Amino acid sequence: MENLVRRNIKELTPYMPGKPIEETRRELGLKEVIKLASNENPLGASPKACQAIKKAASSVNRYPDSSSFYLKRKIADSLLLSPDTLVLGNGSDELIEVILKTFTEEDDNIVTSQASFLEYEIISEICARKLKKAPLKDFRYDLKAIRGLIDEKTKVVFVANPNNPTGTYVNRNEIEEFLSGLPEGVILVLDEAYDTFIDVEDFPRGLDYIFKKNVIVLKTFSKAYGLAGLRVGYAVLRPEAARYMEKARQPFNVNLLAQQAAFAALDDRKFLNKTREAVLKGKEYLYTQLKKLNIDFVPSVANFILVDIKKDCLEFFKEMLKYGVIVRDMSQYGLNNFIRVTIGTARENKRFIEVLKKIL
Ligand SMILES: *Cc1c(COP(=O)(O)O)cnc(C)c1O
């Protein structure tokens, strides 16, 4: 059957997830392994969400609510928007695909930046849509360069704000200037997976633009809420368009446990605050240590740091792995001398620095 496979799938470089803890234990025979590779919440999941999962476990013989009625209403209330501005997804990853399915035709193209979230490229490839990438400028999205790549066939522009894997952001002025020059027929997707960790004043709130321009904001429960394993994200956009994304998604894309857990997690301000505090404190610690070691890094507004190790990152990744520390090598992002490290617990951050010292 191989000869029947579509060319785009044959030629695809699939997404390479961060190496799982269990796999590392098994392969290297290590007892203690820490994972700082996928920007997950180091404190675990929201306790309220865990309780809700336990309570809902015996109901999984039923299909989930296809409309995610209660979760949607609760998210909408928290954003002071109406529920029909929301489209929920099996992680925001799924929504990237739903956006392309809903809005793009065969010969439309998509624009984003180099060294950004890999899913934009992979999903474009799977959907057989052409993707153009502007270079980064000082590790930041260069919106002028992106504007330069937009042509009459461009339908969607993806901007991860803040960007993964660099941790940098585009500010309010930059976004507003970009939006004012954005052609009518182009949709800007602002992917705000790390919004909880922002600690700067000039960060633009994507939601401010959804009724002014063709803007879709993506959010997720995978990072700050600690629910990466459950897969819940959402898109916010004008209701007239949201209803077509609703048509293009799978009917049961947000599973029953995920709906209950996300619903409970939204109430867990305590957990969210604790997470934010731990990340900001951990970031200060890592900055201080890296500076002491004279190691260059890119200042980040997210829960991870791009570190310039000035040598082959795949080798470096393997070295760290031997000590039971999983980081992300940046070869897939074209940053061959960089690793990305997720800010962990105080203990994990300390261990990372210890191992770093051993290797360098
Ligand atoms: C982690 C991340 C996501 C979240 O993906 P989910 O599918 O919701 O887990 C989305 N965008 C970016 C840029 C990310 O880093």
The ligand as a MOL file (V3000), in Angstrom:
LIG
                    3D

  0  0  0     0  0            999 V3000
M  V30 BEGIN CTAB
M  V30 COUNTS 15 15 0 0 0
M  V30 BEGIN ATOM
M  V30 1 C 2.5900 24.0760 24.2710 0
M  V30 2 C 2.1050 24.9310 23.1890 0
M  V30 3 C 0.7980 24.8270 22.7520 0
M  V30 4 C -0.1650 23.9500 23.4690 0
M  V30 5 O -0.5470 22.8690 22.8000 0
M  V30 6 P -1.7060 21.9500 23.3730 0
M  V30 7 O -2.0780 21.1950 22.1540 0
M  V30 8 O -2.8070 22.8310 23.8710 0
M  V30 9 O -1.1000 21.1110 24.4430 0
M  V30 10 C 0.3660 25.6610 21.7380 0
M  V30 11 N 1.1850 26.5690 21.2000 0
M  V30 12 C 2.4460 26.7140 21.6220 0
M  V30 13 C 3.2920 27.7730 21.0310 0
M  V30 14 C 2.9520 25.8870 22.6080 0
M  V30 15 O 4.2110 26.0160 23.0100 0
M  V30 END ATOM
M  V30 BEGIN BOND
M  V30 1 1 1 2
M  V30 2 1 2 3
M  V30 3 2 2 14
M  V30 4 1 3 4
M  V30 5 2 3 10
M  V30 6 1 4 5
M  V30 7 1 5 6
M  V30 8 2 6 7
M  V30 9 1 6 8
M  V30 10 1 6 9
M  V30 11 1 10 11
M  V30 12 2 11 12
M  V30 13 1 12 13
M  V30 14 1 12 14
M  V30 15 1 14 15
M  V30 END BOND
M  V30 END CTAB
M  END
